[in-house]
């Protein structure tokens, strides 16, 4: 495979490798293997995931999103904000755009480094799911915000065993066979939530999660604990803003807003794939 051009971008604590693949430089059958190699930290570029911009017959463009383990995911909130800015800066779309994901169409508005995205309508809200874990019995709420999320309210975010409990929830039989992301939240005010996330596909705690921030805000809103707009403070210290209509279970007009950063642009050498 010849050298590939890419951008390294970050969105509120999540980092991504973004490639314009509209010309098919990376064949579909090679995507998963490429992702699992170049997402390795210290040995390659390193990232939480890879985004391939691909053609779309209906919208400005489409995307293929892969988590760091090489598994394809339907949706990624912070990744969708990064790819929108990438598309705008590369002349693929205007400042207001719509693009195609496996979860459905996503609308985006680029406002400099700040990007807002409107996600497909969330669904599948379930409350008070009793989970028997090695650490004890845990109660979780569940919602699909493009990808599945189980949300647990905790008393102390700093000391909570996010990795151990998150891994147990991620693979729990209640969410088989696909598994789930696990979010741990502390409601800190009528418009403020603290959040930590164990991400499926990354298989570790990440500094942020856009779809997790949405899930945290919506499940808390369904309990009457918060109202739109909700600021979600992530583990990395960044704040994501969630806008929505409704109090559940039928949430509508759900938008995710936050900052993005261009880390660098580069060419991927074939030795990064070894």
N, C-alpha and C positions, 0 to 999 in steps of 0.2 A: 504494500500500500504506500502510495507516495505521501510526501509531507502534507499535512492537513492544517489549514488555517483555523484558528479558534480564538474566541474571547473568553477570558476568565472574568466572571461577574459575581457579585454578591448582593443578596437582598435581605437586609435586616438580620444577618447572622448566618444565613445559608449561602454556600458558595456553589457555583455551577460553571461547567464548561459549555459554551454555546457555539454551535457550528451552523453555517448556512449550507444545508445539504440539498438544496433544491435541484442541483445538477446531478445528484446521485453519487457524489464522490465516495461516500461510505455506503456500500450495499446493505440492504436490510438484513441479510443473513449474518453480516459482520458486526452489526451494531452492539449487540449484547456483550460480545467478547471484547470489543474495543472499549466499551464503558468500564467493564470490570478491571481492565488493565490501567487505563489512564486515571481512574479515580483513586488509585493507591497513593496515599500520602507518603512523602519521602522518597518513594521509588518512581513516581511519575508526576503528573500535574497535581493530582489530588483535588477532590471535590465531593460534595454530597450527591451530585447527579450530573447527567449530561443531557443537553437539549439539542435535538436536531431540527432545524427549520426545514420543512418540506412543502411541496406544492399543495394547494387546495383548489378544488374546482368551484367551491361555494364562497370562500372567505378570502381575506388578504393572504393568508398562508395557513399551513398546518404545522403541528409539531409532533415529534416523538420524544417522550420523556422517559428517561431511565434512571433508576436509583443507582447508588454506587455499587451495589452487588450485581448489576447487570440485568436486574428485573425491570420490566417496563411497568409504569404506573399510569393510571388514567389522568391524574391531575396533580399539580404542585402549585400552591398559591404563590410563594415567593419566586419560584422558577418562572411562573407566568408573567410576573411583573418584570423580571429581568429580560425575558425574551421579547416582551413588548418594546422595551427601550432599545434593545438590540435591533429589532425590525425597523423602528423609527430612524435610528441613527444610520442604518445601512440602506435607507430608501426602499425598504420592502413594503412599508405601510406608512400611512400618515400618523399624526399625533393621536387620532382617534381611530381605532381599528377593531376588527373582530377576527379571531383565529380559531382553528379547529383542534380540539383535543378528543381523546377517547371518552372523556366525561361529557362532551358536548361543546357548544360554542362558548367562547370566552370573549367578552368585550373589554377593551383597555383604553385608558386615557393617559398619555405621557405628558407630564408637567415638569420638564427638566429632569432632575434626578428622582423626583417623586412620581410614582406610577400607581394608578388605581385600576383594579380589575374587577369585573363583575363575573362571578362564577355561576355555573349552572345551578338551578334551584336545589338546595340540600334536601335530603329526605331520610326516611328510616329512623326518625327519632324514637328512642326507647329510654325509659328512665328506671332508676333503681334496679339495675341488673346486679344480682348477688354473685360475686366471684370468689370462689374458694381458692386461696393461694397458700403457698408455704408460709408466707408472712401473716396469714390470717384471712378473715373474711373482709372483702372490700366491696363497696357499693359504687357502681359506675353508671354514667349515662352514655348513650351511644347516638351518633349521628353520622351520616355520610355526607361529606362536603366535597364530593368528587372522589375522595378516597375515605376509607373507614376510620373513625376515631372513637376511642373510648375515653371518657373524661371523668377524672376522679378529683373530688374536692379534698384538700388536705389542710391541716392546721399550720404546718411549718414547711414552706417550700425549700428552704435552705438545707434542712437536715433530712428531708424525705429521701428514701432509697429509690430514686427514680430509675436507675439502670436495672437493679434487681427486680423491682416490682413491675417496671415497664416491660421487661423481657417476658415475665410471666403472663402479663395481660396480653401482650402481642401474640403469644402462641396459645392462648387459652381456648379450650374446646368451644366456648360460647361463640367465638368468632371464626371458627374453622369453616371452610378450609383456607380462606384467603388471609386470615389474620387481621390485625388492626394496629393502627398507631395508638399510643397511649399518652394522654395529656394529664398533667397534674396541675391543678389550679388553686389559687387563693383569691377569692373575691375581696377586693380592697376598697371598694366604693361603688356607687350606682353606675359609674362609667369607667371603672378601672379593675383590671384583673392581672394578677401575676401568673406566669405559666412556665412550665418546663415540659419537654416532650421527648419521649423515646420513639424514634422513627423506624417504622417498618422499611426494610430495604437498605437503610443505613446500618441498622442493627446496633444502635447506640443512641445516647442522648445527643441532640443537636442544639446549636445555639438559638435556633428559631424554627418555626414551622408555620407557614401561612395558613394552610388548611386547618392546622391544629388551633391556631388563633381564632379562626372562624368558628370551629367546633366548640371551643371554650366559651366564646361569647354567646353563641346561640343556645347551648345547653343551660348556661347560667340565666339567660333571658327567659327560657321556657319555665324556669323556676321562679321568675319574678325578681331575681337578684340584681339584674342590670338592665339598662335600656340603651338603645342606639343613640349616638355612636359610642362604641366601647373601645377604650384603649387597652391593648394587651401588651404588657411588658414582658419581653422574652429573656431567656437566660443570658443572651449576649448583651443585654442592656438596651437594645433597640426597642422602639414602641411601634406596634402595628395598630392601625385604626380600622375597626369593623363597623360598617354601616349596613342597616337592614330595616325592612318593614315587617311588622307582625311580631307576635310573641310566641309563636309555635303552636302546633307543630308545622304549620304552613308558612315558613319564612320565605320572603320574596325580596327581590332587589338587593341581593347581598353583595357588598363591595368590600374589597380588601385594599387598604392604602398604606404605603410605606416607601421608604427610600431605597435606592439602588446604587451600586457602585461598579465602575469598570476597574478591575484590578490590573489587567494587562491584556495585550493582544500578542499572539505568538503563532509559531508553526510547530506542529507536533512531529518530531523526528521518529522514524521507525523504531529506534532503540527504546523509546518510551513504551513500546508494546511488548517488549520481551518479558 
